Amino acid sequence: RRAKKLEKEKQEQARKAKNKKIGIISAVAAALALAVIIVMVTVVIPASDYKSAENLLVKGQYEEAIAAFEALGDYKDSAKMIQVARDAQIAAETEAAYLAAKELLEAGQYETALNAFAALAEYKDAADCIAYCTKEIERLKEERIQHEKKSLSTALQTVKLGDVVAFARFEWTVLEIKGNCVILLAQDIVENM
């Protein structure tokens, strides 16, 4: 009987030892799983998200990059990267505006180009382009005036009393002709201003 009791106690101790080992192994496994989760959440996922945000920045998707860096909070240098993305966005928008202004200039749309370059202030050669546009606007204005004078001079050679002549955006009535001089009266000048 005593041998049986000793055998039972041995089995009980073996069972307790086995349960203790299982408990220890389970606790270690749970701790490792928790450590893996913590590493994933605090290191791996943010690192992956940071890399994705950098890729967006490199691709020129500035709004998306800014949002991605903002979502990272204070991970690494996200705050600095937000400013880098904003600066890059401003630079890209300024360059796009500059190129559009250059296209207007090349198309001979000097007044529109002048306004576009004026908005660019000190960017690249905007000041030179402003000067060029201003010069071209004045040149074209002078050409238009000379053309109108020539047209008027030609028209006045064949006019008769009472004729209507178009000149300088207005219509004029011939009142009197004296040699090389023609006296004109503007029609509806107040309405046309």
Helices and strands as residue ranges (DSSP letters): H 2-39, I 40-44, H 45-58, H 62-71, H 78-106, H 110-119, H 126-156, E 164-167, E 170-178, E 181-187, H 189-192
